[in-house]
Amino acid sequence: LKREILITGDGSATIRLPEWDEQYHSKHGAIAEAKHVFIKSGLEHFLTKNDLDAIRILEIGFGTGLNALLSLQFAIRNRQRLHYTGVEAYPVEFSEIRQLNYTKLIKSAEKDFEQIHICSWEIPSEINKNFTLVKRKQFFSQINDKQSFELIYFDAFGARVQPELWEEDLFRKMYNALIPGGMLVTYSAKGSVRRAMQAVGFEVERLPGPPGKREMLRAVK
Ligand SMILES: C[S@@+](CC[C@H](N)C(=O)[O-])C[C@H]1O[C@@H](n2cnc3c(N)ncnc32)[C@H](O)[C@@H]1O
């Protein structure tokens, strides 16, 4: 598939797949979306409800590492221990990573972003004393973790282009991967997605979406 760099509504870059008419992030703002959906509605919200020393996060679609970078910075700022696992079957090439402008837009992110990308796959790397990262090169269908995470960032390509990733089978895996009380957040607000989550046992709420999107979903086990 052809790939190109696109500048989104808030000035931050993303990768676009023209043949699929799909991007790694919202056209209306990559950083704005990541902050709203995953950091604010996911991580920050989870912490207001749960007082835990360490939180284990599973990311569905590690991609450019933007969500990991923002989570790392949150961990440093708030002295909150995070164990972050990013699953990705098709790692983004360094040549593309270098074309993304996140470190120009996010304060003192340069070293962190580099560390996130140069660290080895499959083994835990302590990027900071509050942030351990494991990048797992695997297909989402191969995920079989049981009660191993407090929070899931569900950031797959949209249901229009990869409908099989938004059905009960994968959401059941997500449900099983979470501890009771664990949460999943996603930018999607589709009715069929919400119903598939409910069918596997999640309690789902609709929340205001990021810029350019009316709603998003948060599911609780
Ligand atoms: C929307 S992008 C993720 C964006 C990412 N969270 C970020 O901050 O850049 C979706 C990602 O899922 C990956 N992907 C697509 N299908 C997959 C599959 N079946 N298993 C694992 N990864 C997959 C893609 O390569 C892509 O990196």
The ligand as an SDF file (V2000), in Angstrom:
LIG
                    3D

 27 29  0  0  0  0  0  0  0  0999 V2000
   -4.7500    3.6200   13.4800 C   0  0  0  0  0  0  0  0  0  0  0  0
   -3.1530    2.8800   13.3330 S   0  0  0  0  0  0  0  0  0  0  0  0
   -2.4510    3.0250   14.9510 C   0  0  0  0  0  0  0  0  0  0  0  0
   -2.0190    4.4100   15.3390 C   0  0  0  0  0  0  0  0  0  0  0  0
   -1.1140    4.4140   16.5450 C   0  0  0  0  0  0  0  0  0  0  0  0
   -1.8350    4.1230   17.7620 N   0  0  0  0  0  0  0  0  0  0  0  0
   -0.3520    5.7020   16.6280 C   0  0  0  0  0  0  0  0  0  0  0  0
   -0.4220    6.4040   17.6610 O   0  0  0  0  0  0  0  0  0  0  0  0
    0.3590    6.0120   15.6660 O   0  0  0  0  0  0  0  0  0  0  0  0
   -3.5470    1.1300   13.2950 C   0  0  0  0  0  0  0  0  0  0  0  0
   -2.3300    0.2280   13.3810 C   0  0  0  0  0  0  0  0  0  0  0  0
   -2.7440   -1.1240   13.4100 O   0  0  0  0  0  0  0  0  0  0  0  0
   -1.8200   -1.9130   12.6570 C   0  0  0  0  0  0  0  0  0  0  0  0
   -2.5160   -3.1380   12.2370 N   0  0  0  0  0  0  0  0  0  0  0  0
   -3.4380   -3.2530   11.2510 C   0  0  0  0  0  0  0  0  0  0  0  0
   -3.9380   -4.5040   11.2330 N   0  0  0  0  0  0  0  0  0  0  0  0
   -3.3090   -5.1990   12.2050 C   0  0  0  0  0  0  0  0  0  0  0  0
   -3.4350   -6.5380   12.7010 C   0  0  0  0  0  0  0  0  0  0  0  0
   -4.3020   -7.3870   12.1740 N   0  0  0  0  0  0  0  0  0  0  0  0
   -2.6450   -6.9170   13.7220 N   0  0  0  0  0  0  0  0  0  0  0  0
   -1.7500   -6.0410   14.2650 C   0  0  0  0  0  0  0  0  0  0  0  0
   -1.6030   -4.7530   13.8410 N   0  0  0  0  0  0  0  0  0  0  0  0
   -2.3880   -4.3330   12.8370 C   0  0  0  0  0  0  0  0  0  0  0  0
   -1.4090   -1.0040   11.5390 C   0  0  0  0  0  0  0  0  0  0  0  0
   -0.1650   -1.3790   11.0080 O   0  0  0  0  0  0  0  0  0  0  0  0
   -1.3770    0.3660   12.2150 C   0  0  0  0  0  0  0  0  0  0  0  0
   -0.1010    0.6520   12.7120 O   0  0  0  0  0  0  0  0  0  0  0  0
  1  2  1  0
  2  3  1  0
  2 10  1  0
  3  4  1  0
  4  5  1  0
  5  6  1  0
  5  7  1  0
  7  8  2  0
  7  9  1  0
 10 11  1  0
 11 12  1  0
 11 26  1  0
 12 13  1  0
 13 14  1  0
 13 24  1  0
 14 15  1  0
 14 23  1  0
 15 16  2  0
 16 17  1  0
 17 18  1  0
 17 23  2  0
 18 19  1  0
 18 20  2  0
 20 21  1  0
 21 22  2  0
 22 23  1  0
 24 25  1  0
 24 26  1  0
 26 27  1  0
M  CHG  2   2   1   9  -1
M  END
$$$$
